[in-house]
């Protein structure tokens, strides 16, 4: 008999969870879905508003001291990471404000940064915000969008800076 290993086995273990999740969502009433959506939105704003009030322009909020902390490179990591969520929750005016701030961030800095955190939160945040930015009324998109744009160029810039971190003896 054939053995299932690696990614295939992991995918098979994930399927029951996905089926249960979607069957649970499918059985919810519209009122329940709206209630969960509003609860998720309130949780996002609790975290986001606290970051903006107490921690910006630092990378992260230290919730117990209500202060900012630069842990991953000192480039407003949480702000970048929240851009796509601002679009998803429909807060286009705040997205535009953040878009203007992020457009001015210069990643040409000499800092130690977590390759993992920078990859998922900065590059991922910039890419997803870039791909969702067409939803923002009046936001000028580059003529070659989605193949060009300030957020995409910034994501590429950061990715290029991370490449040396992936070329080490461990062959990550």
Secondary structure, DSSP 8 states (H G I E B T S, - for coil): -----HHHHHHHHHHHHHHHHHHHHHTS-HHHHHHHHHHHHHHHHHHHHHHHHHTTTSSEEETTTTEEE--SSSS-HHHHHHHHHHHHTT-HHHHHHHHHHHHT----------HHHIIIIIIHHHHHHHHHGGGSTT----TTTTS--HHHHHHHHHHHHHHHHHSSTT--
